[in-house]
Amino acid sequence: MLRQLHSLPGLITTLFVIVLSVTGAILSLNPALERAGAALPDAGQVSVAELAGRVAEHYPGAEQIERTPSGTLVVYYTRDGQVGADRVNPRTGQAIEAYEPSSFSRWVKNLHRSLLLDTPGRAAAGITALIMVVLAGSGAMLLAARLGGWRQLLHPVRGTLSQQLHIELGRAAILGLLLSGLTGSYLSATTFGLASEGLGAEPEFPLEVDGGPPAAIDTLPALKATDLSDLRELVYPYPNDPTDMYSLGTHQGAGYIDQASGEWLSYQPHDATHQFYEFIYMLHTGEGLWWLGLILGLAALTVPVIAVTGPMIWWKRRRSEPKIAANSGPNAADSVILVGSEGNTTWGFARTLHDSLVQAGHRVHTAPMNQFAPRYRSAKRLFILTATYGDGDAPGSASRFLARLEKITKAPELPVAVLGFGDRQFPQFCGFAKEVEAALAAKGWPQLLPLDTIDRQSSQAFTRWGHAMSKAIGTELTLVHTPTRPRTTTLALAERVDYGADVQAPTAVLRFKGPEGGGKSGLLSRLLGHNGLPHFEAGDLVGILPPDSHVPRFYSLASASKDGALEICVREHPGGLCSGFLHALPVGGTIEAFIQPNPDFRPADGKAPVVLIGAGTGIGPLVGFIRHNRPHHPMHLYWGGRNPQSDFLYEPELNAYLADRRLTRLNATFSRVDERAYVQDKLIANGPELRRLIEKGAQILVCGGRDMASSVMAALDEIITPLGMDVATLKAQGRYREDVY
């Protein structure tokens, strides 16, 4: 619900929000420009009487003196039958320049206030301001939920470029946008009588005046008692009319002054509501607080980027959402399917189960595990289909499931069946599914079927599970799942460097290019850098489909698309379908591949040191990070191989990076030499240095096999214990990230 509250208004009002923000940013410059050009005496130095006396010397035909909120003084006068207006210096009363309000500024202000459409435009502008408040508030709540609470609101955020721009700019500008939206909504409400702007001072018009000869304006007591900083406007009496009077408006109120005695004839202060209205107006426009105007203008400048990246994020999420037909509401369904998926493959199996149940006459509700509800009013059974991410962790669509489950206090009655998806070659095969099963059992959840698992997306195993489920629910189900082939790009092998044959660990660095001609032709395409490659960054994953297989194998990328090649480091495994295919691939041979972003595995922004740790082919993305370290931030590499004569991967490149300082220090160790050591041994040997780096805020990135990663974690726990820390602390701070396999 919160996501819809944030997305839908933003999508509907994108254009209006951009117009209001850009015009607001332009208008925010006016108070600062006025202030820069105004000669302002300090409060208490010059009275209105003194100013008027100085003006009288240069403008005997003065009719009105006006002071803008930013301090500019304007004298309106008549001279030789011609009317005019000048900006004047308050210390001398002399003209600075002719006063000519900008027609462009007036047009921008009308566009900002009413979209040039008078009443309908003012209404649209007011609604847009209110929507801006909703967007800022809901965005902050979404970010807090994503980061784990309001206290973590300023913690680093990972994601794609559009996500980072959207979040970081929004986070920086949120207070300014809330202030602009709230004050704009209030001002719009006063325009339509939905809120009161109070009563401006309307003093009683005097019926009697002294009528004596006019006194010199710089001697009038009421003007002498009024400081220039309080002035709004002084209107002169009609020439040669002893019955007319001065009209004086100040920040506190307004009244009439006798031109002979200089005393107040009547005075009316502004009421509290009107003073509040003027305070809100000052906050919204920056008139009178020029520095605030600049801050609000900078905040407004972020809105076009936020407004563009928002729909981009929405569209990407929308495209990635699985399409479920005949999806009943959560309280109307008799069968509920909850899905935990990282790359959307599990959704394909869930859709097959959903469709089969619907065809059998059931009302089915299918949703991500993160949308788990404490109660489903009409449900008779619950299915949980979930993959496992990384080292036994929850996949993206199930990251909040266990926390929601923990909050349930009422004894559950709904029978549940858990089906896990994974790959048996990994030690934590279906680890998250097993954790879910254990958590449900601890809550006393009745079991519809014992936990079952699907290895490598096996359609046959899924059909077998369907037969068991048919018996459990008394409904015949035929679960025939045909995996959807992902949209791929054809890439050609352009170059390969082979290592490791002498130590029985054949490993190859493979570099692929896009289709011949870069996929696009023409001068413009070449100037724009089109090379036929999909967009990716070092550390992302490439899924490669071996011939005659629908199951992709994923490899960490050692390059970014801007490098002009897709680069991976692959070791050949005995009987490995994809690794064998890649090692046998000749230069010019082609693969079918697609990109899976992995934004959580990246060096953090900033100047803090980065410690890269890997073994074997895990060096691939680490080399990519070093390659792109052009600002020369401190980067230390710890890497383990077998023999420096056979499988010192990327040795020439690493030496070059040391020479140009993209790599600060290289710590390589080998297990098939006389010194025989592993990367964790090198870490312990360099413990004091690592402690110093971690004290300086270093981030640690680990890539490689699970056994290596476990040994590295144990070694680092030992190293940083004297600091009162452990790896779990670094993970919570976002300073320890893994890409393990």
N, C-alpha and C positions, 0 to 999 in steps of 0.2 A: 504493500500500500504506500509506504513512504517513497519507494522508487517511482511509482506512478505519479505521486504528488509532485515529485521533482521533475519528471520527464515531460509529462503531457503539457503543463503550462509553458514550459520552456520551448517545446517544439512549436506550439501554436503562436507564441508571441515573439519568436526569434527576431523578425525584422523590426518590430516596434521597439524591442529592447535595444537593438543595435542603434537605431535612430536616436532614441533618448540618451543613450550613453555617449555617443559621439558628440551630439550637440551639447550635452552637459559638460563634457570635457572641454569643448571650445569655450563655453560660457565661463568655465571656472578660471580661465586666464584673465578675464576682465577685472576682477577685484585686485589681483596682484599687479596688473599693468597700471591700473589707476593709482594704487598705492605707491608704485615706483615713481610715478610722475607727480605725486603730490608732495608739497612742502608742508609738513605737519609740525606745528609747534607742540610741545608737551602740554598735557592737561594742566590748567591753572595759569598758563603763561599769557594767554590772549583772551580777552572777553569779546563778546559779540559787539559791544559798543566800540572797542578799539578797532576791530576789523572794519566795522561800518564807517568809522571816521577815516581810515586809510583809503577805503574804497571811494569815499566821497571826494577825495582829492583828485582822483583819476576818472571817476565816473559821476559827474554831477547829475546825470540823468538816470541814475540807478533806480530800478523798479523792484528788483528782487535779488536776494542772495540765497543760494541753495548750497547745502553741503551734502554730498553723497555719502552713503555708509562707509565707503573706502577712504573718505577724507578729501576728495576733490571739491574745490570751491568754485562755483559758477555764478557770475554776475550777469543778470539780464538788464538791459539798459536801452534807452532811446537817445540817439545822437543825430542832430541835424535831420530830424524827422524819420530816421531809419532805426529800426530795432535791431539789436544784436545780442550776442551772448559770448562771454569770454571766460576762460579758466584764469584765475588770479592767484597770486602769491599772498598767503594770509599775513605774512610779515610786513609786506609793503603795500598791498592793495593794487599792485601793478599787474597788467595783463601778462599772462604766460603765452597763450595762444587762443585763437578763436575756438569756441566750443561747438563742435559739430558731431552729434551722436552718429555712430556708425550705422549705416543702413544694412550692412551685412550682419552686424551684431543683432540688430532689431529683427532681421529675417530669421536668424538662427534661434533667437529667443521665441519667436512665434512658432517655429517648427518644433521646438522643445516643449512648449506649453500646450500646443493644440494640433500639432501635425499639419498646420495650415488649413484646418477644417473647422475652425470656430468651435461651437458647442460639442458636436460629435467627436472632434479631435481632442478636446479637453477631457472628455469622458474616457476616450481610448488611452490617453496619456496617464490618467489617474489609475485606470485598471492595470496598465502595464507597470506602473510604480508599485502597486500592491502585489502583482505577480513577482516582481523582483524581490520583494520581502519574502514571499513564499519560497522562491528558488534559493535564496541565500540561507534561509533557516533550514529547509529540508536538505540542502546540500551539506550543511554543517552536521546535521544529524546522521546523514548517510556516511560521512567521513568518520564521525565518531564511532559508529557501529562497525565500520570496516577496520578501524585501528584498535578496537577493543575498549572504547570509553573516552570520555571527554578529556581525561588527563593525558591521553596519548595523541591529542589532536595535532600536536606539532611534530610528531615523530615522522621519520622519512617514509615516503610512499613509493612503492614500485609500480610499474605498469608500462604500457606503451607510451609513445611520445604524446599522442593526443590525450591519454589519460593523465599523464604527468602535467602537461600544460593546463588542462582543465582544473585539476586539483590544486596545483601549486599557485596558480594565479588566483583561483577562487579563495584559497586559504589566505593569501596575502591581502586580498581586497575585500574580504567579507564584512568587516566592520564598516568600511566606507560605503559599501553597497547597501547594507542594512540601514545606515543613517540616511542615505539618499532616498532609498525606497520608502522608509517610514515617514520622513518629512515631506516627500513628494505626495504620498497618499493623503496626508493630513491637509496639505495645501489644496489638493484637488477636492477633498471633501468640503472644505470651506467654500470653494467656488460654487458647489451645487447645494449649499445650505445643509449638508449632512453633518457639519461641525461648525461651531461658532468661531468667528475670528474676533469676537468681542467688539467693543465700541472704541473707535478712535476718538480722541478728544474733540468735542464739538462745543466750544465755549459759548456762553450766552452772548448774543450780539448787544453791545452797549447802546442804550437809548440816549445817553447824555455824555458829552465830552467837555473838557475844560474850555475848548474854543479859543484859547490864547494863542499868541504867536508861537510857532514851532521852535523848540529848543534844538541846539546842535545835537546831531544824532549820537556823537560820542560822549554826551553828558547824560543820557537818559538812564536813570537808576536801574530800571528793569533789565536793560541791555547790559549794563555794567555788571550786574549780578549773574549774568548767564555766561558760562564758559563756552568758548568756541567749540570744544569737543562735544557739547550737548546740542549744538545747533542742527536743525534740519532745514528750516527755511525762514527767511525774514522777508515779508512783503511790505513795501513802502506804501504810505498813504498817497492818495491822488494829489498831484502838485497843486498848490494854492487853494486847497480845500481844508480849512481849519477844523471841519467837523469829521474828517476822515481820521483813521488811526493806523498804527503799525499792527501787523498780524505776525506773531512769532510762534513757530512750532519747534519743539525740542523732543528729546528722547522720552521725557517724562510726561509731556502734555502740550497744550497749546492755549493761547489766549490773545487778548487785544491790549495794546499799550497806547496811552495818551501821548500824542506827539508834542504836547506842550509841557506836561509835568513829568513824562517818562514813567509814570506809575501804571501798574496793571489795572485795566478797567474790568476785565473778567479773565478767569483762568479755569481750565478744566483738565485734570490729569487723565491719562489713559487708564482704562480699567485693567484688571489683572489678566483677563482672558485675551485682551488685545496685546498686552505686553508678551504673553506666552506665544501668541500668533507671530509677532515680530521676531521673537527669539527663534522659533522654528524656521521662519523665512531666512534669517541670517545663517542658520545651520545648513539649510538647503542650498543657498546661493553662494555662501562665502562672503557676501557683502558685509563688511565690517569685521570679518575674520579671514583675511586674504590667504593666510597659510592653510587654513582648513579647506578653503576652496581648491587650492593646489592638490591637497591630499585626496579630496573627493574626485578631482579631475583625473589623477593618476589611477584611482580605483576604477573610474568609469572607462578608462582606456583598456582595461583588461577585459571588459565585457564582450567586445566583438570576437576576441579569441575564444573566450569561454562559450559564447553563443554559437560559434562554428564547431568547436571541438565537441560540444555537448551532443548535437545531432549525429556527429561522426561516431561517437561512442555508442549512442543509442542504436544507430543503424547496424553497427558491427555486432552488438549484442543481439539485436533483433534477428539478424541473418543467422547467427550461431544457435539461436533457440530452436530446439526441435519442434516440428509441427505435429501436434497431436490432434487427430480428428475425433469428434464426438467425446470431448473431454468434459465430463459432468462436474458440477460444483462439489467442493469438499464435503458439504453436509448432505448432498443428494445422492452421493455414490454409495453403492454397496461394496465396492472393491476399491482400495486405494493403493497406488503404486508410487513409491518414493524412489528417486534416482540420485545416485552420487556419481558424478562424472567429471573428468578433467578435460578430455578432448572430444566429448560428445559421442564416442563410440558406444558407451553403455546405453545411451538414449535409443539407439537403434533396436537393441534387444527389448527395452521397455516398451517401445512402440509396437513391436510384434506381440508381446504379451497383452498390451492394452487392446489392440485390434481383435485378438482372438477372444478375449473376454467379452468385448462389445458384441461380436458376432454370436456369442453364446447367450446373449440376452441380458448381460450384466450392465449396470451403470458404473462407469469407471472414472476415477479421478487420478490423473498422473501429474506429478509435480516434483521439483527438486527437493532433496532431503532438507535443505535449509528452510523450506516452507512447512515443515512438520508442525502439525497442530496438536494440542493436548487432547482434543476430542473430535471425532468424526461421527456425527449424529446418527447416520444411517448405515455406517460401514459394518460389514461382517468379517472382513479379512484385510490384512495389510501385507503388502509385498515390498521388500526393500532390495533393490538391485544397485550394488555399488562397486566401483573400482577402488583401487588404492593408489595414492599418489606418493612418489618418492619412497622413503624408507618407512613405510607403514602409516603414512599420514593420510588425512582426509582429502579427497579430491575437492575441487573448487565449489561444486554445488552442494557439498555436504559439510562444509567447514564449521557450520554452527549447529549441526544436528545434535551432537552429544551434549552441548550446553543446554539446548532446549529440552532434551530428554531428561536431563538432571533436574529440571525445575518441576517435573510432574510429580505430584504428591498422591493423587488418587490412584488406587489399584487398577491396573489396566485389565480390560476384558477382551480386547480385540486380538485374535490370534494372528501371529506374524510369521512370515517366512523370509529369511535373508539369503540372498544369492550374491556371491562375490565373484568379481572378474579380475583376472591377473595373468601373470606369466610365471610358471613354476621355476624358471631359471633363477629367479630372485629369491633371496632368503625370506623376505617379508611377503611371500605370496599371499594375496588377499588379506593382508594384515589388518586393514581398516574394517573389512567385513567381519573379521573375527572379533575385533574390538566392539563393534556395534552389537553383535550377537551376545557378547558377554555383558554389555551394559543393559540390554533388554532383559536378559535373564536375571540380573541383579535387581531389576525393578519388578520382577515377578511376572513378566509378560508371557502369556500363554503361547505355545509354539504350534504353528500350523504345520511346519516341516523343519527338520534339523537343517543347520547351515549346510549349504552346498556351494561348490565353486566351479567356475568355468575357466579353463586354461586357454590362453591365446585366442579368445573369441571363438571358441569351438561351437559351430552350429549344431553338431551332433550332440554334444554335451547339453546344450540348451534344450534340444528336443527331448532328451532323456529326462531332464528336470521337469519339463512340461508334462510328461506322462505321469510322473510321481505327483505333481500338483493336481492333475485331473482327478486322481483317486482321492486326494485329500479334500477337495472341495465338491466332489460329486458332479463335476462338469467336464465333459470331454473337450480337451484342448489339444490342438495340433500346432505346436510352435515351430514353424519353419522360418528360420531367420536367414535372410540374404543380406550380407553386409553391404552397405553403400560405399562404393569406391570414392575416395576423396578426389577432389579436383586437383590435378597434378600439372606440373610443368615438365616438359622434356628438356633435360640438360645433357650436354655432351662432355665427356672426359677430355680435358685439354692438356693435363699434365699430371704426372705421378712421380713420387719419390718413395722408393722402397727401402725398408730397414728390417733388421731383426732376423733374417733367415739363419744366421750362424748360431743363434741362441734359441732356435725353435719357437720364435715368437714373430712370425711374419706380420709386419705392420706397414701400412702405406699411407702417405699423405696424398690425398686425391683432390684435384682442383677442377671444378666443372664450370663451363661457360653456358650462357644462354643460347637460344637458337641462333642459327647463322643470320647475321645482320642485326642481332640484338633485339629481334622481335618487332622492331619499328624501323622505319627508314626515313631518310631525309635529314637535312641540316638541323632542323629544329630538334629532332629527337637526339641527335648527337650532342647538340649544345646543352640539352636538358639532362644529359647523362644516362639516357635510356640504354640498358645493356641486355634486355631480355630476361633479367633475373627478377624474381619476386623480391619484395622488401624484407630484409632481415638484418639482425645485428649479431655480432659475436656473442656466443652464449645461448642464442636461440637453438631450437632443434629442427633438424630436417628429417621428415619421414620419407623413407624410400621403400617403394613396393617392389620386391623381387619378382621375377617372372613367374607367372602362374600362382600368385599368392595375393590374397586380399588383405593380409595383415601387414601393416607397415612396420619397419624397424627404424628406430630413432637414433640419430647421431648428433652430438653437440657440434655447433658450428665454430670454426676457427677464423671466420672472416665475416665481414659485413657486406651487404650488397654493393655499397659504394666502392668496395675494393675491386669490383669487376669480375669476381669469381666466387663460387661457393666452394668452400674448403672444409674437408673433414679429415680426421685421422682415424683409420680403421685397422683393427687387428683381426686377422683371420682365425676363426675358431673352428676346430674340427667338427664337421657336420653342420656348420653354420650356414643357413640358407642364403641370407643376405650378404654376410661377410665373404662367403665363398664366391658369390656372384660378383661382388665389387672387386675382389682381388684378381678375378679372372678377366675383368673388363679391360679391353685394350683402349689405347688413346683413340678418341673418335667414337667409342661406344657410348650409348645413351642410357639414361635412367629416367624413371618417372618419379618425381619428388614433389613434396609440398612442405610448407613452413608451419611449424607450431611455435608461436612466440613463447619465450621463457623469461619474461621481464624480471622475475625475482632473482635471477642469477646474473648480476651485473655489479661492477664496481660502483660504489656510492659516489655521488658528486662531492666535490670539495677537495681540500688539500691533505686530508688525513692519509696516513700510509695505508697501502693495500698489501696484504700477504696472500700470495697465490700458492696453493698446495695441491699437488697432483702426482699421479703415477701412471706410467704407460700412456695410453691414448688420451687419458684425462688432461694431457698437456694442451690439447687442441684449443678449447675456448680460452685457456689461460694465455696462450700465445696471441690469440686475437685481442684480448684486453691490453696486452703489452704493446702490440702493434699500433693500437689507437691511443696510446698514452702520449699524445703529442704535447700536452702541457707539462710533461716531465714530473708528474706527481710521484712521490716515493713508492716504488713497486718492488717487492721482494718475492722471488720465485723459489720454492722448494719443490724439487721433482725427483722422482725415483724411476730408474730404468734397470736393465739387466747388465749390459756391458757397453762401455763408452765407445768401443770399436765397432759395435754392430747396431745398437738401437738408441743412440743418443739423438732422439727426435728433435728436429729443428735446431741442431747445433749451430749451423752458420747464421741463421736468423737471430738466435739468442745472443751470439757474440756481437752481431751488428747492433742490436738493441742496447747491449751494455755500452758499446762505444758511443752511441748517440744519446745515452742517458734516459731512454725510454724505460729501460730496466735498471733498477738501482743495484741489485745484487742477485747473483745466480748461485743457488745452493743445490747442486746435483749430486745424487748418490746412486750407487749401483750395487746390485745384489749378487752378481756373478763375477766378482773380482776378489782379490785377496782380502781387501778391507771389508767386504761383504756387509753392507748396511742397507737399511730401508729408510724411506723418507721420514718416518716417525723418529728414527734414531737421530737423524740430522736435526730435527726439531728440538729434541731434548738436549743435544749437544750445544745448540744455540739458544737455550732457554733464556738466559739473561737479556740477550738482544730482543727476543720476541716479547718478553715482558715490557721492555722499554717502548717497543712499538705499540703494544696494546694499551699501555698507559697514555700514549699520545692519541688514542682514539682509532687505532688501526682496525680495518675491516678484514675479515678472513674469508676467502673463497676456496672451497675444496671441490675437486673434480676427479673422479676415478671410481674404482671398484668399491663395493661396500665394505669388504674386509679392511682395505686400506683406510677408508673413511673412519671406520670404528677405531682403528689403531691411532689415527691422527687425533681423534677426539679425546681418547684416553691420555695421549701424550700432552695435549694442550691443557687438559684438566690439571695434570700434574704441574705443568709450567706456571699456570696463573693462579694456583692455590694461594701463594704468598700475597697476591693482590686482593684476596677475599672474593674472588670471582670463580666462575666455572663456565664451561661452554654454553650451558643452558642460559646463563645470564647474557652472554654475548648474543645468543639467538634471539632472546627477548628484546634486545636493543637493536636488532636488525644488523648486527655486525658479524654474524657467522652464517654463511649460506653454503649449501651443498648442491652439487649436481652429481648424483651417484647412480651407479648401474650394476 
